[in-house]
Amino acid sequence: TSLSVGNGSVINPNGGNNGKWVRLNVGGTVFLTTRQTLLKEQTSFLYRLCQQQDLHSDTDESGAYVIDRDPTYFGPILNYLRHGKLVFNKE
């Protein structure tokens, strides 16, 4: 099964390389990242989201995966996956 990710790209939960870009709707804020970024931490939910066919995650009307978390905290997590460093804003 393949899932549309809103921009015409497709992601295959079985791990196929059908789509490069993935849209994530985290607490109402949409994040755009690559499948490669989400696959960096093999024990994470985001890794499983791209790999497992039996992981049923809701999608919004644009096809973005819906994740019920605070987007304020998700940005640093996504940047950690992108750059390998966890940086928090102290505000």
N, CA, C and O atoms as a CHARMM CRD file, in Angstrom:
* protein
*
  364
    1    1 THR  N      0.84500  -1.17900   0.00000 PROA 1      0.00000
    2    1 THR  CA     0.00000   0.00000   0.00000 PROA 1      0.00000
    3    1 THR  C      0.88100   1.22900   0.00000 PROA 1      0.00000
    4    1 THR  O      1.86600   1.29000   0.73500 PROA 1      0.00000
    5    2 SER  N      0.54100   2.19400  -0.80500 PROA 2      0.00000
    6    2 SER  CA     1.26300   3.45700  -0.84300 PROA 2      0.00000
    7    2 SER  C      0.37300   4.56400  -0.33100 PROA 2      0.00000
    8    2 SER  O     -0.85000   4.47500  -0.43400 PROA 2      0.00000
    9    3 LEU  N      0.96800   5.60500   0.21700 PROA 3      0.00000
   10    3 LEU  CA     0.22700   6.73900   0.75200 PROA 3      0.00000
   11    3 LEU  C      0.68500   8.01300   0.06600 PROA 3      0.00000
   12    3 LEU  O      1.88200   8.24700  -0.09600 PROA 3      0.00000
   13    4 SER  N     -0.27300   8.83300  -0.33400 PROA 4      0.00000
   14    4 SER  CA     0.05400  10.13500  -0.90300 PROA 4      0.00000
   15    4 SER  C      0.54000  11.04100   0.21200 PROA 4      0.00000
   16    4 SER  O      0.02100  10.97200   1.32600 PROA 4      0.00000
   17    5 VAL  N      1.50900  11.87700  -0.05700 PROA 5      0.00000
   18    5 VAL  CA     2.00100  12.79800   0.95900 PROA 5      0.00000
   19    5 VAL  C      1.70800  14.24300   0.60200 PROA 5      0.00000
   20    5 VAL  O      2.40700  15.14800   1.05800 PROA 5      0.00000
   21    6 GLY  N      0.69500  14.47000  -0.19700 PROA 6      0.00000
   22    6 GLY  CA     0.18500  15.81100  -0.40000 PROA 6      0.00000
   23    6 GLY  C      0.84000  16.63100  -1.49300 PROA 6      0.00000
   24    6 GLY  O      0.23300  17.58800  -1.97500 PROA 6      0.00000
   25    7 ASN  N      2.02400  16.30500  -1.89400 PROA 7      0.00000
   26    7 ASN  CA     2.69600  17.10800  -2.91600 PROA 7      0.00000
   27    7 ASN  C      2.89400  16.32100  -4.20500 PROA 7      0.00000
   28    7 ASN  O      3.73000  16.67200  -5.03800 PROA 7      0.00000
   29    8 GLY  N      2.11200  15.24900  -4.35900 PROA 8      0.00000
   30    8 GLY  CA     2.23400  14.42100  -5.53800 PROA 8      0.00000
   31    8 GLY  C      3.22500  13.29100  -5.36100 PROA 8      0.00000
   32    8 GLY  O      3.25700  12.36600  -6.17200 PROA 8      0.00000
   33    9 SER  N      4.03400  13.35000  -4.31400 PROA 9      0.00000
   34    9 SER  CA     4.98500  12.29000  -4.01900 PROA 9      0.00000
   35    9 SER  C      4.26700  11.17100  -3.28400 PROA 9      0.00000
   36    9 SER  O      3.18800  11.38000  -2.73000 PROA 9      0.00000
   37   10 VAL  N      4.85100  10.00900  -3.27600 PROA 10     0.00000
   38   10 VAL  CA     4.23800   8.85800  -2.62500 PROA 10     0.00000
   39   10 VAL  C      5.26200   8.18900  -1.73400 PROA 10     0.00000
   40   10 VAL  O      6.42800   8.04300  -2.09900 PROA 10     0.00000
   41   11 ILE  N      4.80800   7.78500  -0.56000 PROA 11     0.00000
   42   11 ILE  CA     5.67000   7.02300   0.33800 PROA 11     0.00000
   43   11 ILE  C      5.08300   5.63800   0.50000 PROA 11     0.00000
   44   11 ILE  O      3.87500   5.48900   0.68800 PROA 11     0.00000
   45   12 ASN  N      5.92000   4.63700   0.43000 PROA 12     0.00000
   46   12 ASN  CA     5.49600   3.25800   0.57200 PROA 12     0.00000
   47   12 ASN  C      5.88700   2.78300   1.95800 PROA 12     0.00000
   48   12 ASN  O      7.07900   2.70100   2.25800 PROA 12     0.00000
   49   13 PRO  N      4.89800   2.45900   2.83600 PROA 13     0.00000
   50   13 PRO  CA     5.22700   2.02600   4.19000 PROA 13     0.00000
   51   13 PRO  C      6.05800   0.74900   4.24600 PROA 13     0.00000
   52   13 PRO  O      6.65500   0.45800   5.28200 PROA 13     0.00000
   53   14 ASN  N      6.11400  -0.01900   3.16100 PROA 14     0.00000
   54   14 ASN  CA     6.91900  -1.23300   3.14100 PROA 14     0.00000
   55   14 ASN  C      8.39900  -0.94400   2.98200 PROA 14     0.00000
   56   14 ASN  O      9.21800  -1.86300   2.96800 PROA 14     0.00000
   57   15 GLY  N      8.74300   0.32200   2.86200 PROA 15     0.00000
   58   15 GLY  CA    10.15200   0.66900   2.75300 PROA 15     0.00000
   59   15 GLY  C     10.61400   0.88600   1.33100 PROA 15     0.00000
   60   15 GLY  O     11.80100   1.11400   1.09800 PROA 15     0.00000
   61   16 GLY  N      9.70800   0.82000   0.38000 PROA 16     0.00000
   62   16 GLY  CA    10.08300   1.08200  -0.99700 PROA 16     0.00000
   63   16 GLY  C     10.49700   2.52900  -1.16200 PROA 16     0.00000
   64   16 GLY  O     10.08800   3.39300  -0.38600 PROA 16     0.00000
   65   17 ASN  N     11.28800   2.78500  -2.14800 PROA 17     0.00000
   66   17 ASN  CA    11.80100   4.13300  -2.34700 PROA 17     0.00000
   67   17 ASN  C     10.95500   4.89000  -3.35800 PROA 17     0.00000
   68   17 ASN  O     11.49500   5.55200  -4.24400 PROA 17     0.00000
   69   18 ASN  N      9.61900   4.79900  -3.23600 PROA 18     0.00000
   70   18 ASN  CA     8.72700   5.46500  -4.17800 PROA 18     0.00000
   71   18 ASN  C      8.67500   6.96500  -3.96700 PROA 18     0.00000
   72   18 ASN  O      8.42800   7.70000  -4.92200 PROA 18     0.00000
   73   19 GLY  N      8.89700   7.44600  -2.75800 PROA 19     0.00000
   74   19 GLY  CA     8.77000   8.86800  -2.49600 PROA 19     0.00000
   75   19 GLY  C      9.91500   9.37400  -1.65100 PROA 19     0.00000
   76   19 GLY  O     10.41000   8.67300  -0.76700 PROA 19     0.00000
   77   20 LYS  N     10.33300  10.59400  -1.92800 PROA 20     0.00000
   78   20 LYS  CA    11.43500  11.17100  -1.17700 PROA 20     0.00000
   79   20 LYS  C     10.92300  12.03900  -0.03800 PROA 20     0.00000
   80   20 LYS  O     11.49000  12.01500   1.05500 PROA 20     0.00000
   81   21 TRP  N      9.86200  12.80500  -0.27100 PROA 21     0.00000
   82   21 TRP  CA     9.37400  13.76900   0.70700 PROA 21     0.00000
   83   21 TRP  C      8.20200  13.22100   1.50300 PROA 21     0.00000
   84   21 TRP  O      7.34600  12.51000   0.97700 PROA 21     0.00000
   85   22 VAL  N      8.18400  13.57200   2.79300 PROA 22     0.00000
   86   22 VAL  CA     7.12100  13.14600   3.69900 PROA 22     0.00000
   87   22 VAL  C      6.60000  14.36800   4.43700 PROA 22     0.00000
   88   22 VAL  O      7.37800  15.17200   4.95000 PROA 22     0.00000
   89   23 ARG  N      5.27900  14.50200   4.48800 PROA 23     0.00000
   90   23 ARG  CA     4.64100  15.59400   5.22500 PROA 23     0.00000
   91   23 ARG  C      4.12000  15.04300   6.54300 PROA 23     0.00000
   92   23 ARG  O      3.45200  14.01000   6.58500 PROA 23     0.00000
   93   24 LEU  N      4.44000  15.75700   7.62300 PROA 24     0.00000
   94   24 LEU  CA     3.99300  15.38400   8.96300 PROA 24     0.00000
   95   24 LEU  C      3.20600  16.54800   9.55300 PROA 24     0.00000
   96   24 LEU  O      3.71400  17.66800   9.62300 PROA 24     0.00000
   97   25 ASN  N      1.97900  16.29500   9.97600 PROA 25     0.00000
   98   25 ASN  CA     1.15100  17.30000  10.63700 PROA 25     0.00000
   99   25 ASN  C      1.26700  17.04100  12.13100 PROA 25     0.00000
  100   25 ASN  O      0.63000  16.13100  12.66100 PROA 25     0.00000
  101   26 VAL  N      2.07000  17.83100  12.79800 PROA 26     0.00000
  102   26 VAL  CA     2.33700  17.64200  14.22600 PROA 26     0.00000
  103   26 VAL  C      1.61900  18.74000  14.99400 PROA 26     0.00000
  104   26 VAL  O      2.03200  19.89900  14.96900 PROA 26     0.00000
  105   27 GLY  N      0.54600  18.37000  15.67300 PROA 27     0.00000
  106   27 GLY  CA    -0.21100  19.34100  16.45600 PROA 27     0.00000
  107   27 GLY  C     -0.71500  20.51800  15.64100 PROA 27     0.00000
  108   27 GLY  O     -0.84700  21.62200  16.16800 PROA 27     0.00000
  109   28 GLY  N     -0.99900  20.29900  14.35500 PROA 28     0.00000
  110   28 GLY  CA    -1.50800  21.36000  13.49500 PROA 28     0.00000
  111   28 GLY  C     -0.44800  22.08500  12.69200 PROA 28     0.00000
  112   28 GLY  O     -0.78400  22.88600  11.81900 PROA 28     0.00000
  113   29 THR  N      0.81400  21.83200  12.96000 PROA 29     0.00000
  114   29 THR  CA     1.91200  22.43000  12.19700 PROA 29     0.00000
  115   29 THR  C      2.46900  21.38600  11.24200 PROA 29     0.00000
  116   29 THR  O      2.79000  20.27000  11.65200 PROA 29     0.00000
  117   30 VAL  N      2.58200  21.74600   9.97200 PROA 30     0.00000
  118   30 VAL  CA     3.05700  20.79300   8.97300 PROA 30     0.00000
  119   30 VAL  C      4.57100  20.91300   8.82000 PROA 30     0.00000
  120   30 VAL  O      5.10800  22.00100   8.61200 PROA 30     0.00000
  121   31 PHE  N      5.23700  19.78200   8.92800 PROA 31     0.00000
  122   31 PHE  CA     6.68100  19.68000   8.72000 PROA 31     0.00000
  123   31 PHE  C      6.90900  18.87900   7.44200 PROA 31     0.00000
  124   31 PHE  O      6.22000  17.88800   7.20000 PROA 31     0.00000
  125   32 LEU  N      7.85700  19.29500   6.63600 PROA 32     0.00000
  126   32 LEU  CA     8.22600  18.58500   5.42300 PROA 32     0.00000
  127   32 LEU  C      9.65700  18.10500   5.58900 PROA 32     0.00000
  128   32 LEU  O     10.55400  18.88900   5.89900 PROA 32     0.00000
  129   33 THR  N      9.86200  16.82200   5.38200 PROA 33     0.00000
  130   33 THR  CA    11.19600  16.25200   5.52600 PROA 33     0.00000
  131   33 THR  C     11.34500  15.10400   4.54700 PROA 33     0.00000
  132   33 THR  O     10.40200  14.75500   3.83700 PROA 33     0.00000
  133   34 THR  N     12.51000  14.52800   4.51300 PROA 34     0.00000
  134   34 THR  CA    12.72900  13.39900   3.61400 PROA 34     0.00000
  135   34 THR  C     12.54100  12.08600   4.35600 PROA 34     0.00000
  136   34 THR  O     12.68700  12.00400   5.57600 PROA 34     0.00000
  137   35 ARG  N     12.22000  11.09000   3.59800 PROA 35     0.00000
  138   35 ARG  CA    12.09400   9.73800   4.14400 PROA 35     0.00000
  139   35 ARG  C     13.43800   9.30300   4.74100 PROA 35     0.00000
  140   35 ARG  O     13.47400   8.65000   5.78300 PROA 35     0.00000
  141   36 GLN  N     14.52200   9.66000   4.08900 PROA 36     0.00000
  142   36 GLN  CA    15.86500   9.31700   4.56300 PROA 36     0.00000
  143   36 GLN  C     16.10500   9.86500   5.97000 PROA 36     0.00000
  144   36 GLN  O     16.70300   9.18500   6.80400 PROA 36     0.00000
  145   37 THR  N     15.64700  11.08500   6.24000 PROA 37     0.00000
  146   37 THR  CA    15.79300  11.67500   7.57400 PROA 37     0.00000
  147   37 THR  C     15.03300  10.86200   8.60700 PROA 37     0.00000
  148   37 THR  O     15.55300  10.60000   9.69200 PROA 37     0.00000
  149   38 LEU  N     13.81300  10.46000   8.28900 PROA 38     0.00000
  150   38 LEU  CA    12.98700   9.71200   9.23900 PROA 38     0.00000
  151   38 LEU  C     13.53100   8.31600   9.51100 PROA 38     0.00000
  152   38 LEU  O     13.18200   7.70400  10.52000 PROA 38     0.00000
  153   39 LEU  N     14.37100   7.80900   8.63400 PROA 39     0.00000
  154   39 LEU  CA    14.92100   6.46300   8.79500 PROA 39     0.00000
  155   39 LEU  C     16.23000   6.42600   9.58500 PROA 39     0.00000
  156   39 LEU  O     16.84800   5.36600   9.68300 PROA 39     0.00000
  157   40 LYS  N     16.66400   7.54100  10.14500 PROA 40     0.00000
  158   40 LYS  CA    17.96300   7.59200  10.82400 PROA 40     0.00000
  159   40 LYS  C     17.97600   6.93000  12.19700 PROA 40     0.00000
  160   40 LYS  O     19.01500   6.41700  12.61100 PROA 40     0.00000
  161   41 GLU  N     16.86500   6.92500  12.90900 PROA 41     0.00000
  162   41 GLU  CA    16.79300   6.29400  14.24000 PROA 41     0.00000
  163   41 GLU  C     15.90500   5.06600  14.14800 PROA 41     0.00000
  164   41 GLU  O     14.68000   5.17800  14.12000 PROA 41     0.00000
  165   42 GLN  N     16.52400   3.89700  14.09900 PROA 42     0.00000
  166   42 GLN  CA    15.79600   2.66800  13.82200 PROA 42     0.00000
  167   42 GLN  C     14.82100   2.24000  14.91400 PROA 42     0.00000
  168   42 GLN  O     13.97500   1.38000  14.66900 PROA 42     0.00000
  169   43 THR  N     14.91700   2.81100  16.09900 PROA 43     0.00000
  170   43 THR  CA    13.99000   2.43600  17.17300 PROA 43     0.00000
  171   43 THR  C     12.84700   3.43900  17.32600 PROA 43     0.00000
  172   43 THR  O     12.05400   3.33100  18.26100 PROA 43     0.00000
  173   44 SER  N     12.75400   4.40000  16.42900 PROA 44     0.00000
  174   44 SER  CA    11.76900   5.47100  16.59500 PROA 44     0.00000
  175   44 SER  C     10.44300   5.17200  15.89800 PROA 44     0.00000
  176   44 SER  O     10.36800   4.35600  14.97900 PROA 44     0.00000
  177   45 PHE  N      9.41000   5.85400  16.36100 PROA 45     0.00000
  178   45 PHE  CA     8.09800   5.80700  15.71800 PROA 45     0.00000
  179   45 PHE  C      8.19400   6.28700  14.27400 PROA 45     0.00000
  180   45 PHE  O      7.55000   5.72200  13.39000 PROA 45     0.00000
  181   46 LEU  N      8.98600   7.31500  14.03100 PROA 46     0.00000
  182   46 LEU  CA     9.10300   7.87300  12.68700 PROA 46     0.00000
  183   46 LEU  C      9.73100   6.86900  11.72600 PROA 46     0.00000
  184   46 LEU  O      9.34200   6.80100  10.56000 PROA 46     0.00000
  185   47 TYR  N     10.68600   6.09900  12.19900 PROA 47     0.00000
  186   47 TYR  CA    11.27700   5.03100  11.39300 PROA 47     0.00000
  187   47 TYR  C     10.20700   4.00500  11.04300 PROA 47     0.00000
  188   47 TYR  O     10.06900   3.60500   9.88700 PROA 47     0.00000
  189   48 ARG  N      9.45100   3.58300  12.05600 PROA 48     0.00000
  190   48 ARG  CA     8.39400   2.58900  11.83500 PROA 48     0.00000
  191   48 ARG  C      7.31200   3.12500  10.90500 PROA 48     0.00000
  192   48 ARG  O      6.71400   2.36700  10.14000 PROA 48     0.00000
  193   49 LEU  N      7.06300   4.41600  10.96800 PROA 49     0.00000
  194   49 LEU  CA     6.06800   5.03300  10.09800 PROA 49     0.00000
  195   49 LEU  C      6.42600   4.80200   8.62700 PROA 49     0.00000
  196   49 LEU  O      5.54100   4.61800   7.79200 PROA 49     0.00000
  197   50 CYS  N      7.70200   4.81200   8.31900 PROA 50     0.00000
  198   50 CYS  CA     8.16500   4.61100   6.94500 PROA 50     0.00000
  199   50 CYS  C      8.37600   3.14900   6.58800 PROA 50     0.00000
  200   50 CYS  O      8.44700   2.81100   5.40600 PROA 50     0.00000
  201   51 GLN  N      8.47700   2.28400   7.56900 PROA 51     0.00000
  202   51 GLN  CA     8.85300   0.89800   7.32000 PROA 51     0.00000
  203   51 GLN  C      7.72200  -0.11400   7.42400 PROA 51     0.00000
  204   51 GLN  O      7.67900  -1.07100   6.65100 PROA 51     0.00000
  205   52 GLN  N      6.81400   0.08000   8.36000 PROA 52     0.00000
  206   52 GLN  CA     5.87200  -0.98900   8.68500 PROA 52     0.00000
  207   52 GLN  C      4.51100  -0.77500   8.05300 PROA 52     0.00000
  208   52 GLN  O      3.87500   0.26500   8.22600 PROA 52     0.00000
  209   53 GLN  N      4.09100  -1.76800   7.33000 PROA 53     0.00000
  210   53 GLN  CA     2.79200  -1.73700   6.68600 PROA 53     0.00000
  211   53 GLN  C      1.67000  -1.77400   7.71500 PROA 53     0.00000
  212   53 GLN  O      0.60700  -1.19800   7.48400 PROA 53     0.00000
  213   54 ASP  N      1.88500  -2.44000   8.84100 PROA 54     0.00000
  214   54 ASP  CA     0.81900  -2.59800   9.83400 PROA 54     0.00000
  215   54 ASP  C      0.71100  -1.41500  10.78900 PROA 54     0.00000
  216   54 ASP  O     -0.15000  -1.42200  11.66900 PROA 54     0.00000
  217   55 LEU  N      1.55600  -0.40400  10.64300 PROA 55     0.00000
  218   55 LEU  CA     1.46700   0.78900  11.47900 PROA 55     0.00000
  219   55 LEU  C      0.49700   1.75300  10.81800 PROA 55     0.00000
  220   55 LEU  O      0.84200   2.43200   9.85100 PROA 55     0.00000
  221   56 HSD  N     -0.70800   1.80700  11.34200 PROA 56     0.00000
  222   56 HSD  CA    -1.74900   2.63700  10.74600 PROA 56     0.00000
  223   56 HSD  C     -1.77800   3.98500  11.44400 PROA 56     0.00000
  224   56 HSD  O     -2.21800   4.09500  12.58800 PROA 56     0.00000
  225   57 SER  N     -1.31400   4.98900  10.75900 PROA 57     0.00000
  226   57 SER  CA    -1.31500   6.34000  11.29000 PROA 57     0.00000
  227   57 SER  C     -2.30600   7.16100  10.48400 PROA 57     0.00000
  228   57 SER  O     -2.38100   7.04000   9.26100 PROA 57     0.00000
  229   58 ASP  N     -3.06700   7.99600  11.17900 PROA 58     0.00000
  230   58 ASP  CA    -4.04100   8.84600  10.50000 PROA 58     0.00000
  231   58 ASP  C     -3.33400   9.86400   9.62200 PROA 58     0.00000
  232   58 ASP  O     -2.20300  10.26700   9.89400 PROA 58     0.00000
  233   59 THR  N     -4.01900  10.27100   8.56700 PROA 59     0.00000
  234   59 THR  CA    -3.52900  11.33600   7.71100 PROA 59     0.00000
  235   59 THR  C     -4.58100  12.43600   7.64100 PROA 59     0.00000
  236   59 THR  O     -5.77200  12.18500   7.82100 PROA 59     0.00000
  237   60 ASP  N     -4.12600  13.65200   7.37600 PROA 60     0.00000
  238   60 ASP  CA    -5.06400  14.76300   7.22900 PROA 60     0.00000
  239   60 ASP  C     -5.53000  14.85200   5.77700 PROA 60     0.00000
  240   60 ASP  O     -5.20000  13.99400   4.95800 PROA 60     0.00000
  241   61 GLU  N     -6.30000  15.89500   5.46500 PROA 61     0.00000
  242   61 GLU  CA    -6.86400  16.04300   4.12000 PROA 61     0.00000
  243   61 GLU  C     -5.80700  16.22800   3.03800 PROA 61     0.00000
  244   61 GLU  O     -6.08500  15.98800   1.86300 PROA 61     0.00000
  245   62 SER  N     -4.60000  16.65100   3.41200 PROA 62     0.00000
  246   62 SER  CA    -3.52600  16.81800   2.42300 PROA 62     0.00000
  247   62 SER  C     -2.68100  15.55600   2.27800 PROA 62     0.00000
  248   62 SER  O     -1.79800  15.49500   1.42300 PROA 62     0.00000
  249   63 GLY  N     -2.94700  14.54800   3.11000 PROA 63     0.00000
  250   63 GLY  CA    -2.17100  13.31400   3.06600 PROA 63     0.00000
  251   63 GLY  C     -1.02100  13.27800   4.04900 PROA 63     0.00000
  252   63 GLY  O     -0.28200  12.29500   4.09800 PROA 63     0.00000
  253   64 ALA  N     -0.85200  14.34200   4.84100 PROA 64     0.00000
  254   64 ALA  CA     0.22900  14.37700   5.83700 PROA 64     0.00000
  255   64 ALA  C     -0.11500  13.45700   7.00100 PROA 64     0.00000
  256   64 ALA  O     -1.27100  13.38800   7.41700 PROA 64     0.00000
  257   65 TYR  N      0.87000  12.75700   7.52200 PROA 65     0.00000
  258   65 TYR  CA     0.67000  11.94200   8.71700 PROA 65     0.00000
  259   65 TYR  C      0.35300  12.85500   9.89200 PROA 65     0.00000
  260   65 TYR  O      1.02800  13.86400  10.09200 PROA 65     0.00000
  261   66 VAL  N     -0.67000  12.50900  10.67000 PROA 66     0.00000
  262   66 VAL  CA    -1.06100  13.30800  11.82700 PROA 66     0.00000
  263   66 VAL  C     -0.41200  12.71900  13.07200 PROA 66     0.00000
  264   66 VAL  O     -0.57700  11.53700  13.37500 PROA 66     0.00000
  265   67 ILE  N      0.33100  13.56000  13.78900 PROA 67     0.00000
  266   67 ILE  CA     1.00300  13.15100  15.02000 PROA 67     0.00000
  267   67 ILE  C      0.53800  14.08300  16.12500 PROA 67     0.00000
  268   67 ILE  O      0.71500  15.29800  16.03400 PROA 67     0.00000
  269   68 ASP  N     -0.05200  13.52000  17.16300 PROA 68     0.00000
  270   68 ASP  CA    -0.63100  14.30100  18.25600 PROA 68     0.00000
  271   68 ASP  C      0.44300  14.64600  19.28700 PROA 68     0.00000
  272   68 ASP  O      0.50300  14.05800  20.36700 PROA 68     0.00000
  273   69 ARG  N      1.27800  15.59900  18.93100 PROA 69     0.00000
  274   69 ARG  CA     2.33800  16.07500  19.81800 PROA 69     0.00000
  275   69 ARG  C      2.50000  17.58000  19.63100 PROA 69     0.00000
  276   69 ARG  O      1.99900  18.14900  18.66200 PROA 69     0.00000
  277   70 ASP  N      3.19300  18.21100  20.55300 PROA 70     0.00000
  278   70 ASP  CA     3.43700  19.64800  20.50400 PROA 70     0.00000
  279   70 ASP  C      4.49700  19.94900  19.44400 PROA 70     0.00000
  280   70 ASP  O      5.61400  19.43900  19.53300 PROA 70     0.00000
  281   71 PRO  N      4.16800  20.76800  18.44400 PROA 71     0.00000
  282   71 PRO  CA     5.14800  21.06300  17.39100 PROA 71     0.00000
  283   71 PRO  C      6.36900  21.82600  17.89300 PROA 71     0.00000
  284   71 PRO  O      7.42300  21.79000  17.25900 PROA 71     0.00000
  285   72 THR  N      6.23700  22.51300  19.02000 PROA 72     0.00000
  286   72 THR  CA     7.37500  23.23400  19.59900 PROA 72     0.00000
  287   72 THR  C      8.52000  22.28000  19.90700 PROA 72     0.00000
  288   72 THR  O      9.68800  22.61900  19.72100 PROA 72     0.00000
  289   73 TYR  N      8.17700  21.08500  20.37900 PROA 73     0.00000
  290   73 TYR  CA     9.19100  20.10000  20.74900 PROA 73     0.00000
  291   73 TYR  C      9.56800  19.18400  19.59200 PROA 73     0.00000
  292   73 TYR  O     10.61100  18.53300  19.62600 PROA 73     0.00000
  293   74 PHE  N      8.72700  19.13500  18.57900 PROA 74     0.00000
  294   74 PHE  CA     9.01700  18.25500  17.45400 PROA 74     0.00000
  295   74 PHE  C     10.11500  18.82400  16.55200 PROA 74     0.00000
  296   74 PHE  O     10.92700  18.07300  16.01200 PROA 74     0.00000
  297   75 GLY  N     10.13900  20.14300  16.39000 PROA 75     0.00000
  298   75 GLY  CA    11.16900  20.77600  15.55800 PROA 75     0.00000
  299   75 GLY  C     12.58300  20.37300  15.95200 PROA 75     0.00000
  300   75 GLY  O     13.36200  19.97500  15.08600 PROA 75     0.00000
  301   76 PRO  N     12.94400  20.46400  17.24900 PROA 76     0.00000
  302   76 PRO  CA    14.29100  20.02900  17.65300 PROA 76     0.00000
  303   76 PRO  C     14.55100  18.54000  17.39500 PROA 76     0.00000
  304   76 PRO  O     15.67900  18.15200  17.08900 PROA 76     0.00000
  305   77 ILE  N     13.52000  17.71500  17.51700 PROA 77     0.00000
  306   77 ILE  CA    13.68600  16.28200  17.24300 PROA 77     0.00000
  307   77 ILE  C     13.99300  16.07100  15.76600 PROA 77     0.00000
  308   77 ILE  O     14.89400  15.31100  15.41300 PROA 77     0.00000
  309   78 LEU  N     13.24200  16.74400  14.91400 PROA 78     0.00000
  310   78 LEU  CA    13.46900  16.62200  13.47700 PROA 78     0.00000
  311   78 LEU  C     14.85000  17.15300  13.09300 PROA 78     0.00000
  312   78 LEU  O     15.53300  16.56300  12.25600 PROA 78     0.00000
  313   79 ASN  N     15.25600  18.25800  13.69800 PROA 79     0.00000
  314   79 ASN  CA    16.59800  18.78400  13.42200 PROA 79     0.00000
  315   79 ASN  C     17.69000  17.84800  13.92000 PROA 79     0.00000
  316   79 ASN  O     18.75000  17.75700  13.30200 PROA 79     0.00000
  317   80 TYR  N     17.44900  17.15000  15.03000 PROA 80     0.00000
  318   80 TYR  CA    18.40300  16.13800  15.50400 PROA 80     0.00000
  319   80 TYR  C     18.57000  15.04400  14.44700 PROA 80     0.00000
  320   80 TYR  O     19.68700  14.62400  14.14600 PROA 80     0.00000
  321   81 LEU  N     17.45500  14.59300  13.89600 PROA 81     0.00000
  322   81 LEU  CA    17.53600  13.56400  12.86400 PROA 81     0.00000
  323   81 LEU  C     18.27000  14.08300  11.62500 PROA 81     0.00000
  324   81 LEU  O     18.98700  13.33200  10.96400 PROA 81     0.00000
  325   82 ARG  N     18.09100  15.33900  11.32200 PROA 82     0.00000
  326   82 ARG  CA    18.73600  15.92800  10.14200 PROA 82     0.00000
  327   82 ARG  C     20.23500  16.13400  10.33600 PROA 82     0.00000
  328   82 ARG  O     21.02200  15.86300   9.42800 PROA 82     0.00000
  329   83 HSD  N     20.63800  16.61600  11.52500 PROA 83     0.00000
  330   83 HSD  CA    22.01500  17.07900  11.72900 PROA 83     0.00000
  331   83 HSD  C     22.81900  16.28600  12.75800 PROA 83     0.00000
  332   83 HSD  O     24.03500  16.45400  12.84700 PROA 83     0.00000
  333   84 GLY  N     22.16100  15.42500  13.53400 PROA 84     0.00000
  334   84 GLY  CA    22.87100  14.63600  14.52800 PROA 84     0.00000
  335   84 GLY  C     23.17300  15.36200  15.82000 PROA 84     0.00000
  336   84 GLY  O     23.91900  14.85300  16.65600 PROA 84     0.00000
  337   85 LYS  N     22.59700  16.56100  16.00000 PROA 85     0.00000
  338   85 LYS  CA    22.80200  17.32800  17.23300 PROA 85     0.00000
  339   85 LYS  C     21.44900  17.77600  17.75700 PROA 85     0.00000
  340   85 LYS  O     20.60200  18.24600  16.99800 PROA 85     0.00000
  341   86 LEU  N     21.25200  17.62600  19.06500 PROA 86     0.00000
  342   86 LEU  CA    20.01300  18.05100  19.69600 PROA 86     0.00000
  343   86 LEU  C     20.22200  19.43300  20.28700 PROA 86     0.00000
  344   86 LEU  O     21.02000  19.60400  21.20900 PROA 86     0.00000
  345   87 VAL  N     19.51100  20.41700  19.76000 PROA 87     0.00000
  346   87 VAL  CA    19.64200  21.80400  20.19900 PROA 87     0.00000
  347   87 VAL  C     18.27500  22.30200  20.62600 PROA 87     0.00000
  348   87 VAL  O     17.30300  22.18700  19.88000 PROA 87     0.00000
  349   88 PHE  N     18.19900  22.86300  21.84200 PROA 88     0.00000
  350   88 PHE  CA    16.95000  23.41400  22.36000 PROA 88     0.00000
  351   88 PHE  C     17.06800  24.92000  22.47400 PROA 88     0.00000
  352   88 PHE  O     18.12900  25.44600  22.81100 PROA 88     0.00000
  353   89 ASN  N     15.97900  25.60500  22.19300 PROA 89     0.00000
  354   89 ASN  CA    15.89000  27.03500  22.44000 PROA 89     0.00000
  355   89 ASN  C     15.59600  27.20300  23.92400 PROA 89     0.00000
  356   89 ASN  O     14.64300  26.60000  24.41700 PROA 89     0.00000
  357   90 LYS  N     16.36500  27.99000  24.65000 PROA 90     0.00000
  358   90 LYS  CA    16.22000  28.10800  26.10400 PROA 90     0.00000
  359   90 LYS  C     15.06200  28.99200  26.53400 PROA 90     0.00000
  360   90 LYS  O     14.84500  29.16000  27.73400 PROA 90     0.00000
  361   91 GLU  N     14.32100  29.55400  25.61200 PROA 91     0.00000
  362   91 GLU  CA    13.19300  30.42400  25.96700 PROA 91     0.00000
  363   91 GLU  C     12.02500  29.63200  26.46300 PROA 91     0.00000
  364   91 GLU  O     10.99100  30.20500  26.80600 PROA 91     0.00000
